Amino acid sequence: MAKGSTRRSSDQPVRQIRPALSPEARENQMIALAEALAEKQLLDGTASQAIITHYLKLGTIKYQHELEKLRNENELLKVKSESIAKSGHMEELMQAALNAFRKYSGYSEDDEDTFDD
C-alpha cells in the first residue's frame, strides 16, 4: 500500500476530519471517534470487555444517581458563588448608605474615620 494512501487495509476509505481550532475541540473530535468505533465494535460483536463494561455501567441506576448528585453539587456551587458575590455587593451598598446617612447628619467626609470599624 502506498505511503500517503487514504485507504485502510480493509479497503474502506479513511474519513478525513477538519483540523480542530482548539484543544477542547480536538478532544471532542477524539471522543466522537472513539465512541463511533466502540459503537461499531458493539454492533459487530468485536468489542472488548472494557468497552462492554463501560457502556453497561452507563446504564445503571447507580450511575444515574451519581450524575444527578454531581449536577446538584455543581448547582449548589453556582448558588454559593452567586451568594458570595451578592454579599460583597450588599456590603458596598451598606457602606454607601452609611456614608449617605453621615452626610445627611452633618458630618463631613473627614469625620468619617471615627465611624469606621
Contacts in CASP RR format, 6 or more apart in sequence:
PFRMAT RR
TARGET T0000
AUTHOR 0000-0000-0000
METHOD contacts of the structure
MODEL  1
MAKGSTRRSSDQPVRQIRPALSPEARENQMIALAEALAEKQLLDGTASQA
IITHYLKLGTIKYQHELEKLRNENELLKVKSESIAKSGHMEELMQAALNA
FRKYSGYSEDDEDTFDD
1 7 0 8 1.000
1 9 0 8 1.000
6 13 0 8 1.000
6 14 0 8 1.000
6 16 0 8 1.000
7 13 0 8 1.000
7 14 0 8 1.000
8 14 0 8 1.000
17 29 0 8 1.000
17 33 0 8 1.000
20 26 0 8 1.000
20 28 0 8 1.000
20 29 0 8 1.000
38 47 0 8 1.000
38 51 0 8 1.000
38 54 0 8 1.000
38 55 0 8 1.000
41 47 0 8 1.000
41 48 0 8 1.000
41 51 0 8 1.000
42 51 0 8 1.000
42 52 0 8 1.000
42 55 0 8 1.000
57 63 0 8 1.000
98 115 0 8 1.000
99 112 0 8 1.000
102 111 0 8 1.000
102 112 0 8 1.000
102 115 0 8 1.000
103 109 0 8 1.000
107 115 0 8 1.000
END
